[in-house]
Amino acid sequence: MSKKLPTRAEDYSLWYNDLVKRAGLAENSAVRGCMVIKPYGYAIWEKMQRQLDDMFKRTGHENAYFPLFVPKSLFEAEEKNAEGFAKECAVVTHYRLQTDPDRPGKLRVDPAAKLEEELVVRPTSEAIIWSTYKNWIQSYRDLPLLINQWANVVRWEMRTRLFLRTAEFLWQEGHTAHATAEEAVAETRQMLDVYAEFAEEHMALPVVKGVKTANERFAGAEDTYCIEALMQDGKALQAGTSHFLGQNFAKAFDVQFATKDGAREYVWGTSWGVSTRLMGALVMAHSDDEGLVLPPKLAPIQVVIVPIYKTGELDALMERIRPIQQGLIARGISVKVDARDTERPGFKFAEWELKGVPVRLAVGARDLDAGTVEVARRDTKQKMTLPLADIVAAVDQLLNDIQANIYQKARAYRDDHLTRVDSYDEFKQVLDEKGGFVLAHYDGTSETEERIKEETKATVRCLALAEPDEDGTCMVTGAPSPRRAYFARAY
C-alpha cells in the first residue's frame, strides 16, 4: 500500500478527502465542482438506493421521471422557491454550437440559436412537477398522489467537497399531493421517520429528528423537518429533509381538485429528499485512521477471503475455500475471494481494511487441516480463530454484531457530545473546546439567530421533536424562551 492516510487528529478535512479518493469512492472530474463516483462508491450508493426505494414503495409511493430542464417562467411561478435558489441556478440560453470562423477547429455558441425562453437546469423539481400535476389532478379520486423520482440536480457551488457539496449530485425527491393539510403533514412526518429508520438501521447513524427554524426552512415550504447527524469532528450534518409545502405550489400552478361535495379546492403538498451527501456522512461518522469502516448492511463486499498459500498450492486451496464461499453466499452475504497472485497477503489485508470490508477471513491449508479459520473484524480490528465447522453461521452473526457495534459507538459519541448550556459564554466555550450539539435557549427571532451564526459560526440545526418544552431565557437577549434548540457548527 502507499503511504498512510493523514490522521483525523492531524487534519480531519484532509483525512476525509484522501480517504474518499484512496478507498475508491469518488474523485474530482474535469468539470469544476463535479465528481466522478467510482464503482466501489457507486456500489454503496446503489445499496442505499435499493433499500430506500423499497421503503418508499412500502409506504405507497411510485417512481416517475421528470425533465432536467425547467422553463424560467415555470421556475419563477412560486416566488419564494425561485428566490431561494436563484443564485445557484445554471441556465441554458442557446441550443446550438457552430464552427468558429476566427479559430479553425474550434466551436462557438451560435448567436442565432438563442432560446426564446431560458431553461433552468433543475436545482430541485417542484416547479416542473407541480406544473405537470395540474394535468394529473382533477378530483378527490386522484388523491393522494404519491410520486418519487431518482435524479440528478445542479446547484452551482463554488466551494465544493466530494459528496458533501458538489455542483451536480444524485438524489431522490418525493413530491406528493393531498386533499387536506392533515394528510400532507402526516406524509411529511412519515417520510421523516422513513429517513430516520434508514439512517439508524442501515447506516448505523444515530440522528435527531426535528423541525427547522424559519431562517433554515426550505424556500417555498411552510415547515421543514430534518434529520441531523453528528460527525466525528463534532460538526453536524443535515442528512435528510421533509417539507410540508402547504398550498404554496398548488396556488402557484393552479392545482385544484373537485371535492366529494362538488366544491373546488387547492391541494396540499409535500416534498422530501436525501442525496449522495449520505455517502459523506457514512465516511465521516464511522471511519478511522486506517480507512473506511462500513456497516455490513451497506458494504458492497461484506466478507473478503484471502487465501494464504505457497507457490503451487493455490488451486488445491481454492477448492477447499469454495464451500465456505458458497455457504456465505447462500446466507445472502456478499463475498470476494482475493486470489490475486500479484500481491502479498499483507498488502491485501491493508487494502481491504482501507476499503472498510467488515469481515476478513485468512484461509491457509494448515488452518483448514486443523479445522479452523482466522477471522478479523474491521470495526474493532479484533482477530480470532473460529471452528471451520460452523464458520458460516459465526460470520453471519458477526456481521450483525458489527452493525450493532458501529451504531452503538456512533451513538455513544453523539450522546457524549450533547451539551446543555445556559449562558452565551458557556455556549461559545463548548463550541470551541468540545463541539457537537449544544442545547440552548434563544428567543426564536431571526435577528438573534443571525447574530449567533455571525459571532460563532453555529446555526440552529433543529427544534428537536423529542425535546420537551422548558421555560427559560434566551442566552443572548434574556427574552423568554419556551424550549431549547439544537445548535452546532455544520457542513
C-alpha positions in Angstrom: 0.0 0.0 0.0 1.0 3.6 -0.5 1.8 5.9 2.4 -0.7 6.1 5.3 -3.7 8.3 5.5 -3.4 11.6 7.4 -4.9 11.1 10.8 -8.2 12.6 11.8 -6.5 14.4 14.7 -3.9 15.9 12.3 -6.3 17.3 9.7 -9.8 16.0 9.6 -10.6 17.6 6.3 -7.5 16.2 4.5 -8.2 12.8 6.1 -11.7 12.8 4.6 -10.7 13.9 1.1 -7.8 11.5 0.9 -9.9 8.6 2.2 -12.7 9.2 -0.3 -10.2 9.1 -3.1 -7.9 6.3 -1.9 -10.7 4.0 -0.9 -12.0 4.3 -4.5 -15.3 6.1 -3.7 -15.0 9.2 -5.9 -12.6 11.6 -7.5 -12.7 15.1 -8.9 -13.7 15.4 -12.5 -12.7 17.5 -15.5 -15.8 19.7 -14.7 -15.0 22.0 -11.9 -17.2 21.3 -8.8 -18.4 18.0 -10.2 -17.3 14.5 -9.2 -16.9 11.0 -10.7 -18.4 8.4 -8.5 -16.2 5.3 -8.9 -17.6 1.7 -9.0 -16.9 1.0 -5.3 -18.6 4.2 -4.2 -21.5 3.7 -6.6 -22.0 0.2 -5.3 -22.6 1.7 -1.8 -25.0 4.3 -3.3 -26.8 1.5 -5.1 -27.4 -0.3 -1.8 -28.7 2.9 -0.2 -30.9 3.5 -3.2 -32.3 -0.1 -3.2 -33.1 0.0 0.4 -34.7 3.4 0.4 -36.7 2.6 -2.8 -38.1 -0.5 -1.1 -39.1 1.7 1.9 -40.8 4.3 -0.3 -42.8 1.6 -2.2 -43.9 0.0 1.1 -45.4 3.4 2.0 -47.3 3.6 -1.2 -45.1 5.7 -3.5 -44.4 5.1 -7.1 -41.3 6.2 -9.2 -41.6 8.6 -12.2 -39.2 10.8 -14.1 -39.4 14.5 -15.0 -37.3 16.7 -17.3 -33.9 18.1 -16.3 -34.8 21.5 -17.7 -37.4 23.9 -16.3 -38.6 26.9 -18.3 -37.8 30.1 -16.4 -41.4 31.2 -16.3 -42.4 27.9 -14.5 -39.4 28.2 -12.2 -40.3 31.7 -11.0 -44.0 30.9 -10.5 -43.5 30.1 -6.8 -41.7 33.3 -5.8 -40.1 32.2 -2.5 -38.7 29.0 -4.1 -37.4 30.9 -7.1 -35.7 33.5 -5.0 -34.2 30.9 -2.6 -32.5 29.0 -5.5 -31.8 31.9 -7.9 -28.1 32.3 -7.0 -27.4 28.6 -7.5 -29.0 28.1 -10.9 -27.3 27.0 -14.1 -29.2 28.4 -17.1 -29.3 27.2 -20.7 -29.6 30.2 -23.1 -28.7 28.6 -26.6 -29.4 25.3 -28.3 -26.6 25.1 -30.9 -22.8 25.5 -31.5 -21.1 26.3 -34.8 -17.6 26.3 -36.2 -15.8 29.5 -35.1 -14.7 31.3 -38.3 -11.8 33.1 -36.4 -10.4 29.9 -34.8 -10.1 26.9 -37.1 -11.1 23.6 -35.5 -12.9 25.4 -32.6 -16.5 26.0 -31.8 -18.6 28.9 -30.6 -22.1 29.4 -29.5 -24.3 30.2 -32.5 -25.7 33.7 -31.8 -28.7 32.8 -34.0 -29.6 29.9 -31.8 -30.8 31.8 -28.7 -33.7 30.2 -26.9 -37.0 32.2 -26.8 -37.1 31.4 -23.1 -34.2 30.4 -20.9 -34.2 26.9 -19.3 -33.1 26.4 -15.7 -31.2 23.2 -15.1 -33.2 21.8 -12.1 -31.8 22.6 -8.7 -35.0 20.9 -7.4 -38.1 19.8 -9.3 -41.1 21.3 -7.6 -41.8 23.7 -10.5 -41.7 21.2 -13.3 -43.6 18.6 -11.2 -46.4 20.8 -10.0 -47.0 22.2 -13.5 -47.5 18.5 -14.5 -49.7 17.7 -11.5 -52.2 20.4 -12.8 -53.0 17.9 -15.6 -53.0 14.8 -13.4 -55.3 16.0 -10.6 -58.9 16.8 -11.3 -60.9 15.4 -8.4 -60.6 13.8 -5.0 -60.4 10.4 -6.7 -56.9 11.4 -8.0 -55.6 12.0 -4.4 -53.3 11.3 -2.7 -50.7 11.4 -5.5 -47.5 9.8 -4.2 -44.6 10.2 -6.6 -40.8 9.8 -6.1 -38.0 10.3 -8.7 -34.4 9.3 -8.6 -32.4 12.0 -10.4 -29.5 14.4 -10.6 -29.7 18.1 -9.8 -27.4 21.0 -10.3 -26.7 23.7 -7.7 -23.9 25.9 -8.7 -21.5 25.6 -5.8 -18.1 27.4 -5.9 -16.6 25.8 -2.8 -17.1 22.0 -3.2 -16.1 18.8 -1.3 -16.6 15.3 -2.6 -20.1 14.0 -1.7 -20.8 16.8 0.8 -21.2 19.7 -1.6 -20.9 19.4 -5.4 -22.3 21.4 -8.3 -24.1 18.2 -9.5 -25.3 15.5 -7.2 -27.6 12.5 -7.2 -30.6 12.2 -5.0 -34.2 11.2 -4.8 -37.0 13.7 -4.4 -40.5 12.8 -3.4 -43.4 15.1 -4.4 -46.9 14.3 -3.1 -50.4 16.0 -3.3 -53.2 15.6 -0.7 -56.8 16.6 -0.1 -56.2 18.0 3.4 -53.5 19.7 5.3 -53.6 17.0 7.9 -52.9 14.3 5.3 -50.0 16.3 4.0 -48.4 16.9 7.4 -48.8 13.2 8.2 -47.0 12.3 4.9 -44.2 14.8 5.8 -43.7 13.2 9.2 -44.0 9.7 7.9 -41.1 10.3 5.4 -39.0 11.9 8.1 -39.5 8.6 10.1 -38.5 6.6 7.0 -35.3 8.6 6.7 -34.5 8.2 10.4 -35.1 4.5 10.2 -32.9 4.1 7.2 -30.1 6.2 8.8 -30.2 4.3 12.1 -30.9 0.7 10.9 -28.8 0.7 7.7 -26.2 3.5 8.0 -25.8 2.8 11.8 -26.1 6.5 12.1 -28.0 8.0 15.1 -30.0 11.1 14.1 -32.0 13.8 15.8 -35.4 14.4 14.3 -36.6 18.0 14.3 -38.1 20.9 12.6 -36.1 23.8 11.0 -36.5 27.5 12.0 -37.9 30.0 9.5 -34.3 31.0 8.6 -33.3 27.4 7.7 -36.6 26.4 6.1 -36.8 25.2 2.5 -37.7 28.1 0.2 -41.4 27.7 -0.5 -42.3 25.4 2.4 -44.5 26.1 5.4 -42.4 23.7 7.6 -39.2 21.8 7.0 -38.5 18.7 9.1 -35.0 17.2 9.2 -32.7 14.5 10.5 -29.4 15.8 11.9 -26.3 13.6 12.5 -23.0 14.3 14.2 -19.7 13.6 12.6 -16.5 12.6 14.4 -15.1 16.1 14.3 -18.0 17.5 16.3 -19.8 19.1 13.3 -23.4 18.4 12.4 -24.6 17.2 9.0 -28.1 17.5 7.7 -28.8 14.0 6.5 -32.3 14.4 5.0 -35.3 16.8 4.8 -39.0 16.5 4.5 -41.1 19.6 3.7 -44.7 20.5 4.3 -45.4 22.8 1.3 -48.9 23.9 2.4 -50.8 25.1 -0.7 -48.0 27.3 -2.0 -47.1 25.3 -5.1 -50.8 24.3 -5.7 -51.7 28.0 -5.9 -48.7 28.9 -7.9 -49.6 26.3 -10.6 -53.4 26.3 -10.1 -53.6 22.7 -9.0 -57.2 22.3 -7.8 -59.5 19.3 -7.3 -63.2 18.7 -7.1 -64.2 17.6 -3.6 -66.8 15.0 -2.8 -69.5 17.7 -2.4 -68.5 19.4 -5.7 -66.5 22.3 -4.4 -63.1 23.2 -5.8 -60.1 23.4 -3.5 -56.3 23.7 -3.9 -54.4 20.5 -3.0 -51.8 20.3 -0.2 -48.2 19.4 -1.0 -45.1 17.8 0.4 -41.6 17.2 -0.9 -38.7 15.2 0.7 -35.2 14.1 -0.3 -31.9 12.6 0.5 -28.8 12.8 -1.6 -25.3 11.4 -2.2 -24.4 13.6 0.8 -25.3 10.4 2.8 -22.1 8.9 1.4 -20.1 11.7 3.1 -22.0 11.1 6.3 -21.2 7.4 6.2 -17.5 8.0 5.8 -17.2 10.7 8.4 -19.4 9.1 11.1 -17.6 5.7 11.3 -14.2 5.6 9.6 -10.8 5.6 11.3 -7.2 6.4 10.6 -6.7 3.2 8.7 -9.6 3.7 6.3 -13.3 3.1 5.8 -15.5 1.4 8.4 -18.6 0.3 6.6 -21.8 -1.0 8.3 -22.4 -4.5 6.9 -25.8 -3.6 5.6 -24.3 -1.1 3.1 -20.9 -2.7 2.4 -20.6 -3.8 -1.2 -18.3 -6.6 0.0 -19.3 -7.9 3.4 -16.6 -10.7 3.6 -13.3 -10.9 1.9 -11.4 -14.3 1.9 -7.7 -14.1 1.5 -6.0 -17.4 0.6 -2.7 -18.0 2.4 -0.6 -20.3 0.2 2.8 -21.2 -1.2 3.7 -21.4 -4.8 1.8 -24.2 -6.5 -0.8 -24.6 -3.7 -3.5 -22.1 -4.8 -5.7 -24.3 -7.0 -6.0 -27.0 -4.3 -6.6 -24.4 -1.6 -9.3 -22.7 -3.7 -11.2 -26.0 -4.0 -11.3 -26.1 -0.2 -12.3 -22.4 0.1 -15.2 -22.8 -2.3 -17.6 -24.4 0.2 -17.1 -21.6 2.7 -17.7 -19.0 -0.1 -20.8 -20.8 -1.3 -22.2 -21.2 2.2 -21.8 -17.5 2.9 -23.5 -16.6 -0.4 -26.4 -18.9 0.4 -27.0 -16.8 3.5 -27.2 -13.7 1.4 -23.8 -12.5 2.3 -21.6 -10.8 -0.4 -18.2 -12.4 -0.6 -15.0 -11.7 -2.5 -12.1 -14.2 -2.7 -8.9 -12.2 -3.3 -6.8 -14.8 -5.1 -4.5 -12.3 -6.8 -1.1 -13.8 -7.2 0.4 -10.3 -7.8 0.1 -9.1 -4.2 1.2 -10.5 -0.8 -1.3 -11.2 1.9 -0.2 -8.2 4.0 -0.9 -5.8 1.1 -4.4 -7.4 0.6 -5.1 -7.0 4.3 -4.3 -3.3 4.2 -6.2 -2.7 1.0 -9.4 -4.3 2.3 -9.0 -2.6 5.6 -8.8 0.7 3.7 -12.0 -0.2 1.8 -13.8 -1.0 5.0 -14.8 -4.6 4.4 -16.5 -5.7 7.6 -15.0 -9.2 7.9 -11.8 -10.8 6.6 -11.0 -14.5 6.6 -7.4 -15.6 6.2 -7.5 -19.2 5.0 -4.5 -21.5 4.7 -4.2 -25.2 4.2 -2.7 -25.6 7.7 -5.6 -23.8 9.3 -8.1 -25.9 7.3 -6.3 -29.1 8.3 -6.7 -28.0 12.0 -10.4 -27.3 11.4 -10.0 -23.5 12.0 -10.3 -20.2 10.2 -8.6 -16.9 11.2 -11.2 -14.1 11.3 -10.7 -10.4 11.6 -13.4 -7.8 12.1 -12.9 -4.3 10.7 -14.7 -2.3 13.3 -12.6 -3.3 16.4 -9.6 -4.9 14.5 -10.0 -7.9 16.7 -8.6 -11.2 15.3 -10.0 -14.6 16.4 -9.7 -18.2 15.4 -13.1 -19.9 14.8 -14.0 -23.5 14.1 -14.4 -24.3 10.4 -17.4 -26.4 11.0 -19.7 -23.5 11.9 -17.8 -20.7 10.2 -20.8 -19.6 8.0 -23.2 -19.2 11.0 -20.5 -17.5 13.0 -19.7 -14.9 10.3 -23.4 -14.3 9.8 -23.8 -13.5 13.5 -20.6 -11.5 13.5 -21.9 -9.2 10.7 -25.0 -8.5 12.9 -22.7 -7.8 15.9 -20.6 -5.4 13.8 -23.7 -3.5 12.5 -24.9 -3.0 16.1 -21.4 -2.1 17.4 -20.9 0.6 14.8 -24.2 2.1 15.7 -23.5 2.0 19.4 -20.1 3.6 19.0 -21.6 6.4 17.0 -24.5 6.8 19.5 -22.1 7.0 22.4 -20.1 9.7 20.6 -23.2 11.6 19.8 -24.6 11.3 23.4 -21.2 12.4 24.8 -21.4 15.5 22.6 -24.9 16.7 23.6 -24.3 19.6 26.0 -26.9 21.8 27.7 -25.8 25.4 28.4 -27.5 28.4 29.9 -25.1 31.2 29.1 -23.7 32.6 25.9 -20.1 32.4 27.2 -20.6 28.7 28.0 -22.1 28.2 24.6 -19.1 29.6 22.8 -16.7 27.7 25.1 -18.4 24.3 24.3 -18.4 25.0 20.6 -14.7 25.9 20.6 -13.4 23.2 23.0 -15.8 20.3 22.6 -18.1 20.7 19.6 -21.1 18.6 19.0 -24.7 19.6 19.6 -25.3 22.4 22.1 -28.8 22.7 23.5 -29.6 26.2 24.5 -32.4 28.7 24.9 -32.8 31.5 22.4 -35.7 33.9 21.8 -36.7 32.4 18.4 -36.1 35.6 16.4 -34.3 35.6 13.1 -32.2 38.5 14.3 -30.8 36.6 17.3 -30.3 33.5 15.1 -28.3 35.6 12.6 -26.3 37.2 15.4 -25.3 33.8 16.9 -24.4 32.5 13.4 -22.3 35.6 12.7 -20.5 35.5 16.0 -19.9 31.8 16.5 -20.5 30.1 13.1 -23.1 27.9 14.7 -26.6 27.5 13.4 -29.9 26.2 14.8 -29.8 22.7 13.4 -33.4 22.0 14.5 -36.0 22.2 17.2 -35.9 18.5 18.2 -39.3 16.7 18.2 -38.3 14.7 21.2 -37.1 17.8 23.2 -39.7 18.8 25.9 -41.0 22.3 26.4 -38.9 24.0 29.1 -39.3 27.7 30.1 -36.1 29.6 30.0 -34.4 32.8 28.9 -32.5 33.5 25.7 -28.8 33.1 26.3 -28.2 36.2 24.1 -31.0 38.7 24.8 -32.6 37.4 28.1 -36.0 37.3 26.4 -38.3 34.4 27.3 -37.8 31.0 25.5 -40.3 28.1 25.6 -37.8 25.3 24.7 -34.1 24.6 23.9 -32.9 24.4 20.3 -30.1 22.2 18.9 -27.2 24.4 17.8 -24.0 23.2 16.1 -21.3 24.1 13.6 -22.2 22.2 10.5 -21.3 21.0 7.0 
